[in-house]
């Protein structure tokens, strides 16, 4: 759709990028006229219109040179061609990873500061891995602030078996939307509920969910012949003070290649701090000159857009959400505890645990028979000793002030005997909460509900969900930090 506007043509030289920032409420329609081009590794098809709505920041890259054309309903905030790219480095890195994968499974961790291009690199490497292999890689998002394949406040893992959506800056949209027609989803994510926007608001819960997510991914890889075993892990902004967390991620996902983006000092410091297998490689990758600092408003708009897409779909695949009326007393409500990480670090320091915290390290019972880089199951690993009493609180009688405009995570409770658990007279309330927490963190998120209304007088809830059902699919609801205002 060109909206009757003038079409502008842009010629992009080989190994260059056309970088563009669109404005709020604008619509850009882009076509590849000749040559080859890609957006974050996803190849563009010739003479097909790609539509970019609202505020977007992306780059069209080309290795051989290309010509594109576009129309837009509003003037773009910024657009220019740059030959200062890291395309050659990314391509060389991809070939190195492919060579690594011939001998063992590639487990890649990408770390670095804020807005250095980690997610773009993860997305590009995933797209390249998909194009050059018959098997599918796993893409892991550990940044709860980003709405990748889900709303924000979640950790996700996706076996990528189809091209990532070139029109989205958030690695595809959500559960209910995506390329295709109807409510077809080309990528089905595994989702773990964190419920908070920043990883350091509850490090204990965050570490626990990383372990649980890694365990599920490993079981999926072991059970399927179509999985390459390649795992690419994207992370929130991390620095050397987060080295214990980085160590935990390395141990959980059996990482054998760490990419440190745009920070040589971080690379040097991590080599000193981390306990790593001898043949684990650490590589410094340059930061793309196209990386820009994202304003908080832009990030908030992305979060709200992902929530809206979950319930209402996108322009090419619209949804009609269903309103469900139910009683508050029919559900068990949990809320993630917000723990000040600076207080936790101080307590670790005064207790002597600041430099060696074994409680977050998995214990390998037979290390002589285990090569962590093979990623196979010859090892026996027990889970770290997590403090389950510091992860959630139960909201026994939530009111409108607790639930108004909240996004609720619906937990899969099919194997949880809630009646038996909650009525066990031999256990204290704290013991019941700990047992419930252990089961909740091991479960995946079934979906989300939006609280469109809450009546304190009648105890009734008005919930919005993407598809019609006679009752909620789960009785355990997590009150997330996410809010949505229609």
C-alpha positions in Angstrom: 0.0 0.0 0.0 1.6 3.3 -1.1 -1.1 5.7 0.1 -0.7 7.7 -3.1 2.6 9.1 -1.9 5.8 9.7 -3.9 8.1 6.7 -4.0 11.7 7.4 -3.0 14.5 5.2 -4.4 17.7 4.5 -2.5 20.8 2.7 -3.8 22.9 1.0 -1.1 26.5 0.0 -2.0 28.0 -3.4 -1.1 28.8 -3.9 2.6 26.8 -0.9 3.6 23.7 -0.2 5.6 20.7 2.1 5.1 19.8 3.2 8.6 16.4 4.6 9.3 14.3 5.8 12.2 10.6 6.3 11.5 8.4 8.6 13.5 5.5 7.9 15.8 2.2 7.0 14.1 3.9 6.7 10.7 3.7 3.9 8.2 6.6 3.1 5.9 6.2 0.7 3.0 9.5 -0.6 1.6 10.4 -2.8 -1.4 13.6 -4.4 -2.7 13.9 -3.4 -6.4 17.2 -5.2 -7.2 20.1 -6.9 -5.6 20.1 -8.6 -2.3 19.4 -7.1 1.1 18.4 -8.1 4.7 17.1 -6.6 7.9 18.9 -8.1 11.0 19.8 -11.2 9.0 16.3 -11.8 7.5 16.6 -11.7 3.7 14.2 -9.4 1.8 12.2 -10.9 -1.1 12.1 -8.8 -4.3 9.0 -6.8 -5.2 7.2 -7.6 -1.9 6.0 -4.8 0.2 7.3 -4.6 3.8 5.3 -2.4 6.1 6.7 -0.7 9.2 4.3 0.9 11.5 4.9 3.4 14.3 8.3 4.4 15.6 11.0 2.0 14.4 14.7 1.9 14.3 16.3 -0.6 11.8 18.9 -1.0 9.1 18.7 -2.5 5.6 22.1 -4.2 5.0 23.6 -5.6 1.8 26.7 -7.6 1.0 26.4 -7.2 -2.8 24.7 -3.9 -3.2 21.0 -3.3 -3.8 18.3 -0.8 -4.8 15.3 -0.2 -2.5 12.3 2.1 -2.7 9.9 3.3 -0.1 7.0 5.5 0.7 6.0 7.0 4.1 3.0 8.8 5.6 5.3 11.0 7.7 8.8 12.3 7.2 11.4 10.0 8.7 13.2 11.1 11.8 16.6 10.0 10.3 17.9 8.1 7.3 21.4 7.7 5.9 23.7 5.2 4.2 26.8 4.1 6.2 29.8 2.1 5.1 31.0 1.9 8.7 29.4 -1.5 9.4 30.4 -4.7 11.1 29.0 -6.9 8.3 32.3 -8.5 7.4 33.0 -9.3 11.1 29.5 -10.8 11.5 29.9 -12.9 8.4 33.3 -14.2 9.6 31.9 -14.9 13.0 29.1 -16.9 11.4 31.6 -19.0 9.5 33.6 -19.6 12.6 30.5 -20.7 14.5 29.6 -23.1 11.6 33.1 -24.6 11.9 32.7 -25.0 15.6 29.4 -26.7 15.1 31.0 -29.4 13.0 32.8 -30.7 16.1 30.5 -29.9 18.9 27.3 -28.0 19.7 27.6 -24.3 19.6 26.4 -22.6 22.7 26.8 -18.8 22.3 26.4 -16.1 25.0 26.3 -12.5 24.0 27.1 -9.9 26.7 27.8 -6.2 26.8 26.5 -2.8 27.9 23.2 -1.2 27.1 22.4 -0.4 23.4 25.6 -2.0 22.0 23.8 -4.2 19.5 23.6 -7.5 21.4 20.0 -8.2 20.3 20.7 -7.3 16.6 23.7 -9.6 16.7 21.7 -12.5 18.2 19.0 -12.0 15.7 21.4 -11.9 12.7 23.4 -14.9 13.8 20.2 -16.9 14.4 18.9 -16.0 10.9 22.3 -17.0 9.3 22.3 -20.3 11.3 18.8 -21.1 10.0 19.7 -20.4 6.4 22.9 -22.5 6.3 21.7 -25.5 8.3 18.8 -28.0 7.8 18.4 -28.0 11.6 17.0 -25.3 13.8 18.8 -23.2 16.4 17.4 -22.0 19.7 17.2 -18.3 20.4 17.1 -17.4 24.1 16.1 -14.0 25.5 17.1 -13.3 29.1 16.3 -9.6 29.0 12.9 -9.2 30.7 12.7 -5.6 29.5 12.4 -6.6 25.9 9.1 -8.0 24.5 10.6 -10.7 22.4 8.1 -13.4 21.3 6.1 -12.4 24.4 5.2 -9.3 26.4 8.0 -7.8 28.6 8.8 -9.2 32.0 9.2 -12.8 30.6 12.2 -15.0 29.7 11.8 -16.8 26.4 13.3 -19.6 24.4 12.3 -20.3 20.8 13.3 -23.0 18.4 13.6 -21.0 15.2 12.4 -22.9 12.2 11.1 -20.0 10.0 12.4 -16.6 9.0 12.3 -14.0 11.7 9.9 -11.2 10.9 11.7 -8.4 9.1 8.9 -5.9 9.9 9.3 -6.3 13.7 12.0 -4.9 15.9 11.1 -7.3 18.7 12.1 -10.6 17.2 8.6 -11.4 15.9 5.6 -10.4 17.8 3.9 -12.4 20.6 2.1 -15.7 21.2 -0.9 -14.8 19.1 0.5 -12.9 16.2 3.2 -13.4 13.6 3.9 -14.0 9.9 1.1 -15.7 8.1 -2.7 -15.6 8.3 -5.2 -16.0 11.0 -3.5 -16.6 14.3 -0.8 -18.9 12.8 2.4 -18.8 14.8 5.6 -19.7 13.0 7.6 -19.6 16.2 6.2 -21.0 19.4 8.1 -19.8 22.5 8.8 -21.4 25.8 8.0 -18.7 28.3 9.0 -18.4 31.9 7.3 -15.7 34.0 9.7 -13.3 35.8 7.0 -10.6 36.2 9.5 -7.8 36.7 11.0 -5.4 34.2 14.6 -5.4 35.4 16.6 -8.5 36.1 18.2 -7.2 39.2 14.9 -6.5 41.0 14.9 -10.2 42.1 18.1 -11.9 41.3 17.2 -15.1 43.1 14.0 -15.6 41.0 15.9 -14.6 37.8 18.7 -17.1 38.4 16.2 -19.8 39.2 14.2 -19.2 36.0 17.5 -19.3 34.0 18.2 -22.8 35.4 14.7 -23.9 34.7 14.6 -22.5 31.1 18.0 -24.1 30.3 16.8 -27.5 31.6 13.8 -27.4 29.3 15.9 -26.3 26.3 18.3 -29.1 26.9 15.5 -31.7 27.1 14.0 -30.3 23.8 17.4 -30.5 22.0 18.0 -34.1 23.3 14.5 -35.2 22.3 14.4 -33.9 18.7 16.5 -34.8 15.7 15.6 -31.5 14.0 17.4 -29.4 16.6 21.0 -28.4 15.7 21.9 -28.0 19.4 23.0 -24.4 18.5 21.9 -22.1 21.3 22.2 -18.3 21.1 21.6 -16.5 24.4 20.8 -12.7 24.4 21.2 -10.9 27.7 20.3 -7.7 29.5 23.0 -5.0 29.9 25.7 -6.6 32.1 29.0 -5.5 33.4 31.8 -7.1 35.4 29.9 -6.6 38.7 27.4 -9.2 37.3 30.1 -11.8 36.8 28.4 -14.3 39.1 25.3 -14.0 37.1 27.2 -14.5 33.9 28.9 -17.5 35.4 25.5 -18.9 36.2 24.3 -18.4 32.6 27.5 -20.1 31.3 27.0 -23.1 33.6 23.3 -23.4 32.9 23.4 -23.3 29.1 26.9 -25.0 28.8 28.2 -22.0 26.9 31.4 -22.6 24.8 31.6 -19.2 23.1 31.2 -15.8 24.7 30.8 -12.7 22.6 31.7 -9.5 24.4 30.2 -6.6 22.4 31.8 -3.2 22.3 33.7 -3.4 25.6 37.3 -4.6 25.7 37.6 -3.9 29.4 34.7 -6.2 30.1 36.4 -9.0 28.1 39.6 -8.7 30.1 37.8 -8.5 33.5 35.6 -11.5 32.7 38.6 -13.6 31.8 39.9 -12.9 35.3 36.7 -13.5 37.1 35.0 -16.5 35.4 35.8 -20.1 35.9 35.6 -21.5 32.4 36.4 -24.7 30.5 39.8 -24.6 28.9 38.5 -24.7 25.3 35.8 -22.1 25.8 36.4 -19.1 23.6 35.9 -15.4 24.4 35.8 -13.0 21.5 35.5 -9.2 21.5 33.0 -8.0 18.8 33.0 -4.4 17.7 29.9 -2.2 18.4 28.1 -1.2 15.3 28.3 2.6 14.6 24.6 2.4 13.9 23.8 1.6 17.6 22.0 4.5 19.3 20.8 5.0 22.8 17.1 4.1 23.1 15.0 6.6 25.0 12.8 5.2 27.9 9.7 6.4 26.0 10.7 4.3 22.9 11.2 1.2 25.1 7.9 1.8 26.8 6.1 2.2 23.4 7.6 -1.1 22.3 6.2 -2.8 25.4 2.8 -1.3 25.0 2.8 -2.3 21.3 3.6 -5.9 22.1 0.7 -6.1 24.7 -1.7 -4.5 22.1 -0.5 -7.0 19.5 -1.0 -10.0 21.9 -4.7 -9.1 22.4 -5.6 -7.4 19.1 -3.2 -8.8 16.6 -1.5 -6.8 13.9 -2.9 -5.1 10.7 -2.4 -8.2 8.5 -3.7 -10.6 11.2 -6.3 -8.9 13.5 -7.8 -10.6 16.6 -11.0 -10.0 18.4 -10.2 -10.6 22.1 -12.7 -12.3 24.3 -14.1 -10.9 27.6 -14.4 -13.3 30.5 -16.2 -12.6 33.8 -15.0 -14.6 36.8 -14.6 -14.5 40.5 -11.4 -13.5 42.3 -11.8 -16.3 44.8 -11.4 -18.9 42.0 -7.7 -18.1 41.5 -4.4 -18.1 43.4 -2.6 -14.8 42.9 1.1 -14.5 43.2 3.3 -11.5 42.8 7.1 -11.4 42.3 8.9 -9.9 45.3 11.0 -6.8 44.4 14.4 -7.2 46.1 17.0 -4.5 46.2 20.1 -6.1 44.6 22.4 -3.6 46.4 21.1 -4.9 49.7 21.6 -8.5 48.6 25.1 -7.8 47.4 26.0 -6.1 50.7 24.6 -9.1 52.7 26.7 -11.4 50.6 29.7 -9.3 51.2 29.4 -9.1 55.0 28.7 -12.9 55.1 31.8 -13.6 53.1 30.0 -14.9 50.0 30.8 -12.1 47.7 33.6 -13.9 45.9 32.4 -17.5 46.0 28.7 -18.1 46.1 28.2 -21.9 45.7 24.5 -21.6 46.1 24.1 -20.4 42.6 26.5 -22.9 41.0 25.2 -26.3 39.7 27.0 -29.3 41.3 28.4 -31.9 38.9 28.6 -35.2 40.6 30.9 -36.9 38.1 33.1 -34.3 36.5 35.6 -36.7 35.0 32.9 -38.1 32.7 31.5 -34.8 31.6 32.6 -32.5 28.9 30.5 -29.3 29.3 31.0 -28.4 25.7 29.3 -31.5 24.3 26.1 -30.5 26.0 25.0 -34.1 26.3 23.6 -35.9 29.3 26.5 -38.0 30.5 26.7 -35.7 33.5 24.6 -35.6 36.5 23.9 -32.1 37.6 21.8 -31.0 40.6 20.1 -27.7 40.7 21.6 -24.8 42.7 20.2 -24.2 46.2 17.8 -21.4 45.5 16.0 -19.4 48.2 12.4 -20.1 47.2 11.0 -18.0 50.0 12.4 -14.8 48.4 10.7 -15.1 45.0 7.0 -14.6 45.3 4.4 -13.4 47.8 0.8 -14.5 47.8 -1.8 -11.9 47.3 -4.7 -13.6 49.2 -7.3 -10.9 48.7 -6.4 -8.7 45.7 -8.3 -5.4 45.3 -8.8 -3.1 42.4 -5.7 -1.1 43.3 -3.7 -4.3 43.0 -5.2 -5.4 39.7 -6.4 -2.4 37.7 -4.9 -2.5 34.1 -2.5 -5.3 35.1 -1.3 -8.0 32.8 -1.6 -11.4 34.4 0.6 -14.4 33.5 -1.4 -17.6 33.4 0.7 -20.5 34.7 0.3 -24.1 33.5 -1.1 -25.8 36.6 -2.1 -29.2 35.1 0.1 -31.2 37.5 -0.3 -29.0 40.5 -2.8 -30.2 43.1 -3.8 -26.8 44.4 -6.6 -28.0 46.7 -4.3 -30.4 48.5 -1.4 -27.9 48.6 -3.5 -25.0 49.9 -5.5 -27.0 52.5 -2.6 -29.0 54.0 -3.0 -28.3 57.7 0.4 -29.8 58.5 2.2 -27.0 56.6 2.5 -23.4 57.6 1.5 -20.6 55.1 5.2 -20.0 54.4 5.9 -23.7 53.7 2.9 -23.8 51.4 4.2 -20.7 49.5 7.6 -22.3 49.1 6.2 -25.5 47.8 3.9 -23.6 45.4 6.9 -21.5 44.2 8.9 -24.5 43.5 6.2 -25.8 41.2 5.4 -22.5 39.6 9.0 -21.8 38.5 9.2 -25.2 36.9 6.1 -24.4 34.7 5.7 -22.5 31.6 3.3 -19.6 30.9 0.2 -20.6 29.0 -0.7 -17.0 28.1 -1.8 -13.7 29.5 -4.9 -11.9 30.6 -5.6 -8.2 30.9 -7.6 -7.0 33.9 -10.2 -4.7 32.2 -12.2 -4.4 35.5 -12.2 -5.4 39.1 -15.2 -4.9 41.5 -14.2 -4.9 45.1 -17.8 -5.1 46.3 -18.7 -8.2 44.4 -15.3 -9.8 44.0 -15.7 -10.1 40.3 -13.1 -9.8 37.6 -13.4 -8.7 34.0 -10.6 -10.3 32.0 -9.6 -9.8 28.4 -8.0 -12.9 26.7 -7.1 -13.4 23.0 -9.4 -16.3 22.2 -12.9 -17.5 23.4 -12.8 -20.1 26.2 -15.5 -21.1 28.7 -13.1 -20.8 31.6 -9.5 -19.7 32.3 -7.0 -22.4 31.4 -5.1 -22.0 34.7 -5.9 -21.1 38.3 -2.5 -19.7 39.2 -2.2 -16.1 38.1 1.0 -14.0 38.4 0.5 -10.2 38.8 3.3 -8.8 36.6 4.7 -5.3 36.6 3.3 -4.7 33.2 0.3 -2.4 32.8 -1.7 -1.6 29.7 -4.0 1.4 29.1 -6.4 1.2 26.1 
